[in-house]
């Protein structure tokens, strides 16, 4: 913080730690004080505001700490991103203790990024549109924010380092553990604050102040979230899916009918039950096989997936029940996985039958893996077991035969290649062949049949 402040002073501006990091600093300081134990405080987010020269400041910070700066001139904001060191590089060197964090290289102590903004005021031409911005003082900047607990700042400029700025009594609201809007038009100007209000309250274990809750419900009743673009709503849903307390947040969204106001959408039967299965955190190991992680899920915990994160699975499941249109700015992979989850009713009856491994493989091979991970958790026992078997065993079975082997058997390249390779794989899945010798013999037999 001191170095960030000196950079600002060097280019001729004041600098401040602002918003959520100040709130979190207050909460962590209070926790350390109550525990009466010395501790270090780590801020997961660092948001810096400067009164002038935000572009120059961001570039200087990137140069000082070895990051990459991207600036958005329309909103006078930017982000300095840092490459994250490997865990192996953070181990103490010979002669150092585990607590010698001050001896670690600076890169190991940096956050993943630093958000930088120029202090500014905002004007909303109409509800739910992005604001017009203009330069302002730090107090003016804090006044544009949504909630008092995020409208605090700590100056980090040399000579004033540590000066606390709290024009809206945010510190009192942190102490009373409540979320309060700054003004009565807060949800009207920006309905995404409805999502954030609920998210902050559940994440922090705060209550929503009575008048704020009345204003939120009034905005929902007037369907103000419907004025937001799908992009802005989906951005909020992505953030919610990444929250540790995602299930209580979603319960609150459903209870307050926020998404019903956004898209006239009501949760289908079983929605919350499914979300609880997918969204309850656990201490699962990332090295587990999919089926082991899924089995642990059925015992009451939810896995951390090695390839697809829990947040991504939750978001895909949400998409599968939302009224998705072409206007939804989602990745192709997300759309395909969501469609597979939504359309799984066609496959379910087939998977309820007694099937050979090769038959299960043929049914599930076209289904995107994220969809299968979701369905393995949500489907009835008989179907879920087949999906887990596919993920854990069938999808990992390999054959030794290659294209060169097919050419050596006298086959011309073409559709027959895929047919023969599939037939060999299915034979191995079903146990009809178990060794490379048996595989070679079946290949010769198939090649002769194709040739005739």
N, C-alpha and C positions, 0 to 999 in steps of 0.2 A: 504493500500500500504506500509505503514511504517513497519507494522508487517511482511508482505511478504518479504520485504527487509532485515529485521533483521534475518529471518530464513535462507535466502541465505548466509548472512555474517557468521552466526554460523557454517554452514557446509563448508565454505571456497570457495564461488563463488560469482560472480557478478550477479545481477538480473535486469530485465528491463520489463517495460510495453511496449508491441510492437504491431505494426500493426493497425488494425481497431480501437481498443480502443483509441489509441493516436490520430488518425484522428478525432474520435468522440469527444474527449476531446477538441481538437482545435475548432471544430465547435460549441460545447456547450459553451465554454469560450467566443467565439466571440459573440454568441447570448446574453449571460448574459451582456457582455460589451455594446452591442448596445442598449439593453433594459434599461441599467443603473439602474438595480435593483439587489439587492443581491439575490442569489439563490444557491441551492445545485445542483451539477452535478452528475447524476447517470449514470454509464456505464452499459449498458445491457450485454456487454461481457467483460471479463477480460482475456487477453492473456499475459502470463508471459514467458520470455525466460531467461535461466540461462546459463552461459558459461561452467559449469561443473556440474557433479553429479545430472542430472535431475531426475533420479529415486529416489535418496535419498531426493531430495528437495520436490518432489511430495508427498512422504510418510510423510515428516515432516509437510507439509502444511495440509494434511488430518488430521494428529494427532492434530495439533494446533487448527484447526477450526471445527473438528468433521465431516469430510467428508469421502468419499470413493474414493480411488485412483486406477486408472487402467492405466497401462503403456504399451506402444507399442515399444518394443526394436528395431525393424527394422528401425523405423523413429525417435527414441529417443524423442517420444512425449508421453504425458499422459493427463488424465483429472481427476480433483478432483471434485466429484459431492456432492452436499449438499441437504439434505431433506429440502423442502420448508415449512416454518411455515404456519399455517392456518391464514386467515385474522383476525379471532377473537382474535388471540393472539397478534396482532399488535396494538390493541386499547390502548390509553394512560391509565395509571393507575390513581387511585384517586389522585388528586392534580397535575397531569401533564397536560400541554397544548397540543393541537393538534400538535404544532410545535416542541415538545420535542423529536425529532427523535433520538437525541444522548442518550436518556435514554432507548431506546428500546434495547432488547437483541441483541447481535451481529448477531445471526442467522437470524434475520429479515432484516439485512442490507446486507447479503451476496447474491451474484448472485446465479443462479441455479448451476453453475459450473465454474471452473477456468481451462483454457487450459494451459498446461505447455509444453515447448519444450526446448531442448538444442540447443544453437546457432549452426547452421550447414550450410554447403554449399551443393549444389545439382548438380549432373551430369546426363544428359539425354543421354542414349545410342542411342536412336532414338525418333522421334516425338511420342508424346502421351503415352509413356510408363512411369510407375512410376519411379521416380529418385533413383539413388544411393546417399546416404548421407554420409557426413563425418563432424567431428567437425570443427567449424570455429569461428572467432571472431564475435562480434555483428554486425560490419559493413559487414562482409562476409554474415552473416545471412540475413541482410536486402537486400543484393544484389540478393538473390535468389527469392525474392518476385515478384509478377506480376506487381504491379502498384506503382507509387511513393507515392500516398496518403496512401498506406498501408506499406510503407517502412521507417517508422519512429519509433523511440523508445524514451522512457524516463527512465533513470536509477532510480531505487528505492533502491539501495544499500546505507546503512547509510554512510554519509560522501560525497556522490555524488548524494543524492536524488534530483530529479528534473532536472538533466542534460539532455538536449534535444539533440538527435542524429538524424541528417537528412542529410545523405550523397548524396541524390538524389533530393534535393529541393522539397520534398513532401509538405512542408508547403506552398510554393509559389503556388503549384497546388491546394491546398485546398483553398487558398485565391482567386485564379482565377476560382475556381469551375470547374475544368476539371479533367478528368481521362486520365492518360498518362502511357504507359508501360515503363519499365526500359530499355529494349533493343529490338532490331529488331527481335530476335528469340523467344520472349516471347510466342506468340501464337503458334509457331511451337513446342517448347518444351512441352507446356501444352495447348492443345486446349480448356480445360475447362475454361481457362481464357477468351475465347470469351463470354461464358455465363456470367461470373462474371463481365466482363467489362460493358456489357449492363445492368446488374442488379445494379451495383454500380451507374452508371450514372443516371438511372431512380430513384433509391431509394433516392439519395442525391440531385437530381435536378442539376447534373453537365452535362457539355458537354463532348464528347469524343474528345480529342485533334486530330487535323487533321492528323498527321502522324500515330497516333495510329489507327484511323479509317481506313486509307489506309491499314495498316498491317492486321487489322481484316478482311477487305474485301478480301484481298489477300489470307489469310488463309482459309476463307470460299470458295473462288473460287477454291482453290486446294483441297477442300473437306477433310481438316485435321480433322474435328470433326468425320469423319467416322472411324478414327483409334481408337477412344475411345471405351471402352467397354460399353455395355448398362448400366451396374451398375453405371459408372461414369456420364453418361449423365442423367440418371434418378435421381441421387443424386442432380444434378444441377436443374432439373425440380422441384424436391420437395422443394428446397430452394426458387425457384422463386414463387411457389404456396403459400408459406407462407409470401411473401412480401406484405405490405399494398398497394403498387403501382403495383400490379401484372399485371393489364391490360396494362399499357404502356410498361412494360417489354416484355410482350408477343407480343404486336404490333411490337416492335423493332426486336424481334427474327424472326418474320414472314417477316418483311420488309427486313431484312438482309439475309434471307434464310438460317438461321443457322441450323434448323432442316432438311431442304431439303438437306443440305450438310452432315448431320449426317446419315439419313436413306433414302435419296431420297424421302422424304415425303413432300407433299404440303398440306396445310390445305383444308379440304373439304368445300363446300359451306356452309355459315352460321357459320363457326367456330368462327370467332371473335365476331359475334353478340351473340352467345351462351356464349362465355367467358366473355363478358361484363355483361351479366345477372347474371352469377355465381360469378363474381369476383369483383363487385363494393362494397366497404365496406359500413357499416351502423352502426348506434347506436342501433341496435335491442337488445331486452332483451332476455337473454338466457332462461327465464322461460316460454316464449310463447309456445303455442302448434304449431306443425308443420304447420297446415293450416294457422294460424294467421301470422306466420313468412313468409310463402309463399305469403299470400295476401299482406303483406307489401312490399315484393319484387316486386310484380306487380305494386305497386304504385311508384316504383323508388328506393327502397333500397333493400339490400340483407341481409338475416338473419344471425345471429351467431347461428349455430346449437348446441344444447345441447349435442348431442352424437357424431356427426360427424362434425369435424371442416370444415370451409370454405376451408382451404388449402387441406384437404383430398378430398373434393368433386371436387375441381378443378383438382387435380392430377388424380382422377378416370375418370373424363370427358376426360382429355388429353389422358389417356390410351385407352379410348374407340375409339379414332380416329387415334391412332398411329398404325404402323404395329407391333403389339405385337407378340413376339415369346416365345418359352420356355426358351430362354436365358435371358429374362427379369427377373431380381431378384425382383419380387414383391410378396406381401403377397397374400395368397389364396383368402382372402376376397376382396382384390382390383381387382384381376383378374376376379372373379365372378361378381362383381358389374360392371366392365368395359364391360364385355361380355353382361351383361343384357342391358346396355345402347345401346351398338352397335347393339344388336339384337332386339330392341324394335319394329322395323317395323312389326314384326309378330303379336304383340298384338295390335298395334294401330288401325287397322280397326275394331277389335272386341270391343274396348273401345269407338269407335265413335257411336255405337248403343245405343238405349235406354235399360238400364240394371237395374235389381234389385240390391240392395246392396250386396246380397249373390253372385250374378254373378260377380260383380266387385271384391269381396273378393277372389273368386276362381281364377280369372285371375291374381291378383296381389300378392297373398300370397307367391308364389315361388320367387318373385323378391326381391333381397337384398334391405334393406332400403336405403343405400346410393344411389343406382341407382334410387330409387323412388324419393328421395329428389331432385336429379338432373333433372329427367324427369318432375317432377311437375312444375319446373321453365321453362323448355324448350318446353314442348309440347303445342299444340294448346289449346285454352280455354276449349273446351268440354272435351278433354282427361285429361288435367291438373286438371280440377275440380274433376273428378272421382279419380284421384290419391291423391289429397288433402283430399277428403272425406275418402278414405281408411286410409291415415296416421293419420288423426285427429280423426275419429270416428270409422270406421268399425274395424280397427285393435285393438281397445281398448275394444270391446264388449266381455263380458265373460258370460259363463253359470255357473249355480250352480252345475250341475251334475258332479259326479266324478266316478272314476273306481269302488269305493266301492258301489256306487248307481247302477251301471250296474250289478255287481255281485249280489246285493240284488234283482235285478229284474230277476234273474235266468239265466243270460247270461254268457257263458264261455268266458274267455279271448281269444282274437283273432282279426282278421281284422274287425269283426262286431263292436267292440268297437269304432274304428275310424269312421266308417260309421254313427253310431248313434250319437256320439258326434258332428260330422260335421252337421248332419241333425238338431240337436237341435240348434246349433250355427246359421245355415242359417235361421232357423225359427225365431230366435230372431232378426237377422239382418233385415229380411223382415217384421217384425212386426206381424208375425202370432202368436207368443206367447209373452206376455209382463210381466208375473208374474212367480214366482217360482212354484205356483200351476199349471199353464198352462204348464210349462215345465215338471213337474212331470207326468201330464196326457199324454203328448205327448211321454214321455219316456216309459210309460207303453204300449201305443199303438204300438210303434216301437218294443218293446221287444216281444209283442205277435206276431207281423208280422214276426219277425226273428225266433221265436220259431216254427211257423207253416211252 
